[in-house]
Amino acid sequence: MSTDPETTETAAETAEPADSAAPTASAEPATSAEAEDTEGPGKAENAGNPSSELSEAEAELEAQRQERERIERRKAAKQGPVESGAKLSGTAADLLAAVRAVESGAKPVAGAFSEPPPAPRRAAPEPVRQPQRPVAPVATPTAAPVPPEEAVTAVRSVLAEGGAPAALAQGAAAALGAGAEGLLREDPWQLLRVPGVRPEQADGFARALLGGEADPGDERRGRAVTGWLLEQAALAGHTALELPALLTALGRYAVPDPDAAVRESLAEGEALVFQDALDTPGGTGTGAAESRAVRADDGGGEDGAEEEGQERPVRVLVGLERYALAEESLADGLGRLVNSVPKQDGTTEGWERAAEAAGRSAAELIRAVAGHGLVLHTGGEAARQETAALLRAASGLGLRAWGATHGAGGRERLAAQVAGDAPAGTAGSGSGSGSGEGSASGVDVAGEVPPGAVTVADLLSGGPGGPGRDTEGAFALDLLLVLDAPQLDVETAALLVESMPDGARLVLSGDPGVLWSAGPGRVFADLLAAKICPQVASRTPDPGPLGELVSGIGIGELNQVAAPGKEVVIVPVRDAGEAVHRTVQLVADSVPRAIGVPPEETVVVTPGHGGAVGTRVLNTALKERLNPGPGRFGGFDPGDRVVYTPGPGRAVPGRVLGADAEGLRLECAGLPVVVPRERVEQVVRHGWALTAHQAVGERWPAVVAVLPGDAVPALSRPWVYTAFGRAERHLSVVHGVEQALPRAVAEVGAKPRTTRLGVLLGSGTER
């Protein structure tokens, strides 16, 4: 590493001592404010004018809604009740009995404990896949419909009576739907369903409307806080919460009877309770009998509850239905792939010849894919060459082979690697100046149909450049390679797996060291732990000093590496003001002069949006230096670098072209995008500085990683690995945390997430 004055201008003195407390993972769900100001996705509000043309976000939401409906019908088609998992006692037994009776229609809840469970429901016939529906082009997204103005006005009146900001009116009307005004008057705590509202704020609103009737023990408050905690848990990556953790959190928010609050939520269908056996034997099945939702059609007998007279340990979880359905559907779909026999596309000899021609690094992957419906592949950036070789080999054997990536930059890198035009580590379109969809459709390989490259979002929504779907709604392909697999949340993964046609092969490839998905779940990590299918670990190391540095971080070691070409430079800083100054200096002057990388190909990565050195402060300073202007288009000027968030968990780098009556005009990955003015504030940010979650899946020639003193609690090995790994040629580290950095790399792993997928897959892995 280097602190050469040529790059740092003037070397700073030793930084002040860093906080001695190493950051630790907390089991408490993140609040919406924390999700905004630390690592996490930006949230796109559904606002704007109605349009006859579907927007990209609408198309994705509609596709997910239809898929969830199909999943529910699929679940209803299963024969017989779900097998009982284990015996419960105490509060867990009460919850089990209550939900069985109440979901059957018996009222009130208090009388449900003594009545027998109802008979199982009749199974519905197996549904067929729905034909693919038309989807609007991604190049011209429009705003999502907004609630009627009269509804917003009525809600605004109620908010004013309760002393709540009028700015919440549109969000409340959208979240609560028709009759939002009456619902808020009847149950003021429903305000918690509006993004950004916290329990103490909803309490103040309720006191203003209800007066002395607004009691902390009100069952309406208990249900609302329970739902809010589960939503916050999802923002933090959990698909469910263990019952004791949920009860503790409810007590922390002054719910006097947490048990009753959970029972009421279950009775109203606002949450589901599950019991998961912790000693599930491994296997290749889905393990559905070992992890189950407690439902009204569950006979609840003693079968399977004991083995040889001994009770089996279980954990009781409470979660939202949407994530429960997604995880169960995902487990079923993965089990189908694992147990299916792939279509015999190409001869055994043909696959073997392709493996031998690909070389040792890719041969093992090709051989595994030849005989299995599901394969996992792990490795760093250089390992992407192996996946490109797989796509070329499959295409040469006549398969319809497609690769899907998290972002547009990854898609273009994959297309170039398949073409053989660019090695791993060359510049992609991370800066927003890519060549567009046309270059992403693949290249001709020995006269065969070329492999295709597409983003996961476009693949699911039927966007341009994808494989499309067959008449049954399945992807029209024979092999799907999903790169950046750690970024798959449970809902996205379930949609992908459910859309795989029978006999097709699925390969999930990614670097297990990077940050997990912005949405709930840890799909790739759970699959690796389950060991239900072949796993191929790449032996191809990432090259150069940057590769050596990042590889060391991956195993918990922050090593000093030789960097003769100034590939890695450390810039010590003493305070936040100096950190901002040095960052701007590096991007605008030092890196272009010493390294030869212009500012438009350099990105700044920092731990969060807020704080003295967050993305907001850094982007303000960088704009003033690199593209000064009055911000006449909602704070933006032509030439501004931005990040566009068309949906939760998606961040697309781009550049402002201008604005007109239709809205703010951007160029994102070579495509024109129009953002209606009503949505600009929610879905567009300046993009010179990003969080690591926004940057994951992309690469830039130069990266400036900023570690201010107040960033210590946010540092972890995955964060450092992700941030440092975005650099292709040069990495500057603005360093103000002293020994907290090596301590985080050595001691602070990924923040735990509570999921059910591992048990559903039969891994028995305890998290």
N, C-alpha and C positions, 0 to 999 in steps of 0.2 A: 504494500500500500504506500501511498505517497502523500506528503503535504507540501509538495513543491510549490514555491511562490508563483511559478508560471501559471498554475491552475487556480490556486487559492487567492491570488492577488497579494494579500498579507496574511501571514499565519496568525491565528488568534491565540490568545493566552489560554492556559489551562482552564477548563470549565469549572463552575462551582460544583461541589459534591452533589451527586444525584441522590434521589430518595433511596434510602437504604432498604425500604420494604419492597421485595420483589412482587410483581403483580401476581395475583392468584385468581383462579377461575371461581366464579360465584355461581351458585345454583339458582339464585333469585332471577326471575325473568327480567329482561331489559325493558325499560320504559320506552315509550315512543320518542321521548326527547333524547334518550341515550342512543336509540337506533339512528337518530338523525345526526347526532354530533360525534359519534364514534363510528367504528366500522359497521357499515350496513348499507342497504340499498336505498336510493331515493324513492319516494312514494309518488306515484302519478295520480293526481286527482281526476276523477271522471267529470270534467266540466267542459262547457263549450256549447255550441249550437247544434241542434239536431241536424242530421244529414242522412240522405238516402244511401250514401255509400259507407260501407263499413270501414272503420279505422283499423290500423294494425292492432291496437290494444283491444278494440271491440272484437275483432276476429279471433284473437287468442282467447279472450274470456268466453266467447260463445262456443269455441271449440272445446274448451275445458268443461263448460257447463254440459254440453252434449255428451262428452266422454264420461263425466261423473254420473249422468243419468243412465248411460249404458252399463257402467260399473254396478250401479244399484240393481238394475235388472238382472245382471249376471249373478249378483249375490243372491237375489230372490230365487234364481233357478236351481240353487243347490238343494239337494234332497235331504230332508230330515233336519232335526235341530243340530246346533253346534255342540260338539261333545264337551262335557264339563271338564274344567281344568283341574281344580283342587278345592279342598274344603277351606272355608273362610270363617272368621269369627269376629266378634266385636263390631266396630264401625263398618268394616268392609262387608261383613255379613248383612248388616242392616241395609247398606246401599244396594247390595245384590238383590235382596228381597224386595226392596222398594221399587227398584227400576223394573223388575219383572212384572210386578202387579200394576204399576202405574202405566207402563207402556202398553199394557193390554187394554187400558181404558177404564180401569177401576179408579174411583175417586172417593174420598180424598186420600192424600198420601198416608195420613196417619192410620187409615184402615187397611192399608195394603199388606201389612206384615203378616197377617194371619190367614190370608186367602191363598188357595192353591194356584200354581201357575197355569196359564191357559194352554190349550192344545196347540201343537205346532201348526203354523200356517201352511196352506197348500202351496207347493212349489209352482212358480210360474214357468212357462215354456222358455227355452233358451232363446234369447234375442238374436237377431241377425245384425251384422254391421250395417250402419247407415251409409248410403252413398256420399261421396265427397261433395260438399257444398261449395259454391263459388266464394272466393275471398277477395277482398279489395286489394289492389296493389300496395306494397309497402312504401312505394315512392311518394304516394300522396295521401298520407294519413289525415283523417279529419277528426274533429273533436267528438267525444262521446256526448250523447244527449244529456241535457240538464233537466232538472225537475221544472215543472211549470212555474212561471213567475208568481202566480197567485199562491202556490204552495210555499215557495220560498218566502214570500211576504208574510204569510201566516206564521211560519216558523220564526221569522225574524221578530214578530210581535211577541211571541212567547219567550224568546230569548231575552228580549228587552225587559219583560216583566221579571225574569229571574236574574237580571244583571249579567247575563252572558254576552260575549262579544257578538255583534251582528255579523261579523265575518264567518261565523260558524253556520249561518243559516243555510247556505247552499249545500254544504257538506252534510248537515243534519237531515235536510230534506231528501238528499240522495241516499243516505245510509238507512233511513227509517222508512222510506217509501211513502205510499199513499196514506194519508191520515197522520202524517208526522206531527202536526200541531196537537191533535188530540192525544196521541201517544205520549208526547212529552208532558202534557198536563196531567195525564193519568199516572205516568211513571217517569218522573224527571231524571232518574238515574240512567234512562236510556240514552242520555247525552254521552255516556261513555262509549257508545258505538261509533261516535265521530272520531276520526283519527286525530291524535294530539291532545285529547281531553283526558285529564287525570282524575282519580277518585275524589281528591279534595276539592277540585273545581266542580265536579258534579254534585258533591255534597252542598256546596254553597248555592248552587242553582236550585237544588231541591229545597233547601231551607227558605229561600226567597219565595218559592211557589207554594210550599206546603205549610210553612210556619212551624208550629210546634209538633206537627205530625211527622216531620222529617226526622225519624229516629234512626240511629245507627243500626238497630236491630231489625229494621224494616226488611221483610223478605224480598221486596223488590230490589233493595240495595244489595242484599246478599247475592242474588242471582246476577245482577249487573256486574258486580266486582268479580265474581267467579268467571264470567265470560271474558271480562277485560283481562284478568290474569292469564287465562288460556291464550288469548290473542297476543299478549305481550310475550308469553313463552314461545309462541310461534315465531315472533320477530327475532327472538334470541336463538332460534334454530331447533327448539323442541317440538316434537309432534304430539307429545302428551306430557303430563306432569304426574309424578308419583303422588299418591293421595296424601301422605304425610307432609310433603313439600307444599302442596296446594293448601292444606289446612293451616299450615304455619303462615303462609303468605296472606291468607284471609285474616288471620289474627293480627298480623302486622298492619293491615288496613282497617283495624277497629271493627271487624265483623264479630259480634259477640258470640255467635253460635256457628262456627265454620261448618260443622257437620250438617246442620240444618240447611245452610246455604247451598252446599253441594247437593243434598237430597232434592232441594227445590229445583235446582238447575237440571238435574237428571230427569225429574218428573216432567218438566216443561220441554224436554227434548233439546235443551240448549247445550248439552254435553253428553258424552257417553263414558261408561266406566268399563274397564277391562281388567282381566286377571291373567297374568303371564306367568307360566311356570319357569323357574330359573334353572332347573336342572334338566332341561330338554336335551336328549341325546342328539348328537350330530347326525346329519343325513342329507340326502339330496332332495327330500321333499320340502314342502312349504311349511311344515310344522303347524298347520292351522289348528290342530287339536290341542296344541300347547299354548296358544295365545288367542284369546277370544274376547269379543265384546259381549257384555251381558245384555241380552235382548229378551223381549217378551216371548219369543218362540223357543227359548232355551228351556228344556225340560229340567235342567238343574239337578239331575240325579247324582248318584254316588259313583257312577262308572268313571274310571280314570282318576278319581280324586285321591285314591290311595293306591299304593303299590306295596303289596305284602304287608298291609296293615299300618303303613307309615304315611303320615301326611307329607305332601310335597311342598316345598317352599314356593311361594308365589309373591309377586309384587302387584299391587293394585294401582292402576293408572286411570287418570281422568283426562279426556281430550275432546277436541272438537271433531264432529262427524266428518268433515271434509278431509281431514288428514288421516283419520282412521280408514275411510274408504280407500284413500290413495295408497296407504301402506299395504292394506290387505290385497288390493288389486295388483300392486307391484309384486308382492310375494307370489301371488298366483301366476302372474305372467312370467316371472323369472323361473318358477318351477316348470312351467310349460316349455320354456326354451331349454332348460337343463335336461329335461326328460325326453325331448323330441329328437328325432333323427333328422339332421339337415338334408335338404335336397341334394341329390347326387349330381351336382353341377361340376362337370369336369371329372376325369378319371383320377384314381389314386395315383397313377403314374404322373399325370399332369400336375397335380398338387406337389408331388415330390420334386419334379423337375423345376417347378416355380420356386420351391424352397431352396433348392441347391443354387439356382441362378441368383437368388436374392442376397446370398452371402450369409455368414454365420449369425450376424446380429438380428436379421429378420427371419431366418429360417425357422426358428422355434415357434415364432408367432404364426407363421403361415401353416406349419404342420398342425398346430393346435386348432386353428380355425377350420382346417379341412375336415375334422371329424367331430366338431362340437357346435352346438347351437348357441352357447354363451361362453365367451372368453374374456378374461380381464388382463389388461396390459398396463404395466407401470413403468415410468421412466421420466426423465427430464426433457428439456427442449430438444436435445439431440436425438432422443428416442422417437421423435415424430417422423424421422426418416424411415423407421421400421414400419410405421403405420402407412406411410406413402407407398412403400414397397408392397405391402399387403394389398392395397387398393389396385396397384398396377397388376399384380399377379392375378387377383380375382377377375379383373376386367379381361385379362388375357385368356382366362379360362371360360369366358362367355357369361360371367355373372354381371348382373346389374348392381354395381358396387357404388356406394355413396359414403362420403365422410361428412360428419356434422360437427361444428365447432361452437364454442360459447359466443364468440364475437366475430365481427366482420374481418378484423385483422387476422385472426386465426384461420378463417376460411381462405383468405388470399394466400397466406403462407402455405397452407396445405395444398392448394391448387398449384402453386409454384413448385412445391416439393414433388408432387405427383408428376409434374411436367419434367422434373429433373433440372429446372432452371435455377433453383436456389437451394443452398444447403440450409439445414436448421440453424437458426440464429441470424438470418438475413432480415433486413427491415421489412416489416409488414405495413399495414395501413393504420397502425395505431394512432397516428397523428391526425387521422381523418382525411388523408389525401389519397385514398386508395383508388384503384382503377375501376371499381364498381362490380356489378353483378356479372357483366360479360366475361370477365376473366376468371370467374369462380366456377364455371361449369365443367372444368376438367380439360384434359388434352387427349389427343388421339394416341392410343397405345397399340402398336402393331396391327392397326386396322380394326381393332375391336371397338365396341362402344366405350368411350372414355369414362373413367370414374368421375363422379360428380362431387362437388363441395358446396355446402350450404350451411347456414347457421341453424342451430336447433330451433330458434323461434320461427324461422321461415319454413323449416321442415314441418313443424306442427301446424302452422297456420295455413299451409298451402301457398306460401309466398312464392315469388318468382325465382326461377332457377332450381327448384326442388324436384324430387322424383314424382310428385303427385301421388294419388291414391287409386287403388283399383275399385271395382264396382262394389266390393264389400266394405270399403272404407279403410283397408290396410294400405301401408306404404307399397308403392309399386317398385320393389327392389328385392334383391336376393341376399345382399350383405350390407349391413349398416355399421359403420365405424363411428363411434361417438368419442371425440376428443374432449379434453377438459372435463372429464367425467366427474371430478370432485365438485363441480359447480351444479350438478343435477340435484334439485330438491325433490321431495317425494312426489309431488303432483306432476312435475315435468317428467320425471322418470316413469311414473305410472302411465302417462299418456304415450310416451315413446314405446314402452314394452307392449301395451295393449294394441298398439298400431302395427306391431310386427306381424307379417303374414306367416302362416304355417310353413315350416321348413326353411325359413330364412335364418341367417346367422347374425348375431349381435356381438360386437366387440366394444367393450367399454375401456377406454384408454385415458390415462391421466397421471399426473404427478401427485402422489399421496401427501407430499409435504406442503402443498399450498393451502390457503384458507379454504374452508368448506363453503358450501353454497350460501347465498344470501337468504334463500328461503329455508323453511324448516326441513330437517332431516340431515342424515350423513350417509347417503345412499352408497357411495363408492367405498367408504370406510367400512360400513356394515357388510357389504358384499365381500370385501377382502377378508374380514374376520370370519365370515360364515364358511368360506372354503367349499362352496358347493359346485364350483366349476374350475377348469384349468386357469392358472394364473401364470403369466409370463412376465418376468422382470427383465427389463432391458439391461444389457451389459455395455451400452454405448455411453461413455461419459461426456458430460458437457465440456467443451474445450476451453482452453485459455485460463487466465487468472480469474475471470468472472465465474467460469464454470467451477474452478477449484474452490472459490470462496463460497458459492451457493451450495455446492455439494457438502462442504464441511458443516454449514449451517443446518443442513438437512439431518445430520447425525448428532446435532447438539454442540458443535464446535465452531467457534468464531476464530478462524485462523488468520494470521497475517500472511498475505500472499505477495509474491514478487510481481510487480506491475511495471515492467520497463517502459511500456507505452502509455503510462498513466491510465490504465484501465480502471483502477480503483483509487480514489482520492478521499482522504478524510479531512473535513473542515471543522475544527473545534469551534464552538460558540459558547458564550457565557450566559446569554439571556434571550428572551423571545425577540426583542427588537433586533439584536444582532443576527439571529437566525433568519428573520425575514430579509434583512439587508443582504446577507451572504447568498441566500437562495436566489434572489433577483440578480445579483452580480454573476453568479455561476451561469444561470440560464442565458442572460443577455450578453455577457462579455467573455468570461473565462473559458467556458466549454467551447464556444465557437472558435476562439482564438487558439487555444492549446490543443483541442481535440479535433476541430474541424467539423463539428456537428452544429448546424444552425438551430436557433431557438425553436423553430416550428417542428423540429424532430426530437426535441427534448421534453420530457414530462417530469413534473414534480409529484412525488408521492409522500403523503403525510398521514398520520393516524386517524384524523377525524375532520369533520366539517367545522366544528366550533373551536373555541379556544384562541389564544393569542397567536398561534401559528397553525391554525386550521386552514382548510381549503378556501374559506371565505376571505380571510385576511390575505393569504398568499395570492389568490387570484386578483384581488383588488390591486395589490402592489405590482403584480406582473402585467396587468392590463395597463396600468399607468405608465409603465416603462416600455412595453412592447407594442401596444395598440391604443394610445390615449384617445379619448373621445368622450362626448357628453352622455353616452348611453341613451341615445334618443329613442331607441326601440326597446322599451321596457328594461332599460339598463344595459342593452347590448348595442354594439356598433358593427358595421361590416368589417370582416377580418378577425373578429374575436374568435378565439378557440373556445368551444363549448363541449359539454357532455349532455346528450339528450337521453332522457329516461322514458321510453315509450311504455314501459310496464315495470312492475316491481321486480327488482333484481337484475334489470337490464340497463346497461350504460353504454351508449354508442357515442364515441368521439366524433366531433364534427366541427364545422366552421360556419359563421354567420355570413350569409350572402347579402341580406337586406331585409326589408319588410315592406308590406303593402296592406291593403284593406283586408286581405285574407289572413294575414298573420306574419309571423317571423319566418323567414326563408333560410334554411340551413342546407349545407351539403354534408351528408353523413355517409362514409364509405363509398364516395363517388356518386351517391344518389341524392336527388333533390328531396327535401322534406319541408313541409309547411306546417308550422305549429300555430294554431289559432291563438290570438292574443290573450284569450281568457285562460289558456293553459300554460303560457310561457313561464309564469312564476313557479308553477308546480313541477314542470318537466324539463326545464332547461337551466343549466348552471354554466358558469364559466369553467373552462376545462384545461387551463395551463397546469393547475394543481388538482390531483385526484386523491381519493382514498385508495388503499390497496384493494378493497373489494371492487371498486370501479375499474381498477387497472387490470385485474386478474384476467387471464386469457389473451391479453395483448402484449406486444413488445415494442420498444422504442430504441433507436440507436443510442440515446443517452438518457439516463435517469438521475434525478437529484432526490435522494431519500432524506427527508427532514425529520429529525428526532429531537424535538424541543424537550426541555426539562419536565414540562407537565404531561408528556406523553408516556411516562413510565408505566402507569397502570394499564395502558393499552398494548404494551409490547408483549409479544410472545414469539416463539420460534416460527410458527406458521406465518405470522405477520412479517417478520424480518425476511424469511425465505421468499415470500411472495413479492415483497417490495423490491428487494435486491435482485430477484430473478427477472424483473421486467427489463433489465438493461441488456442490450446486445453488444455494444462496443465500450461503453464507459458508464461508470457509476461514481457519483459524488455523494458522500454521506455528510450531511450537516449535523454534527454530533454534539448534543448538549445533555446527554444522559449518563456519561461516564461509564461506571461499571454496571449500570443497570442493563446495558445492551448485551454484554456477554452472559450476564446472569439470566436474562430472558431467553437467550438462545439455548443455554444449557439446561434450564430448569422449568420453563413455562411452556407447556405443550398446548394443544388445542383445547379450547374451553369445552367442558363436557356438554353433551346434548342427550336428552332422554328421547329415545326412539324405540319403536317396537319391531322394526324390520328384522333385526338379528334373531329375535326369538321366533318370529313368523317364518323365517328361513330355516329354523331348526338348528341354529348355531349354539344356542344356549350361552351366548356371550353376555356377561354382566357388565353394564356400563355404569 
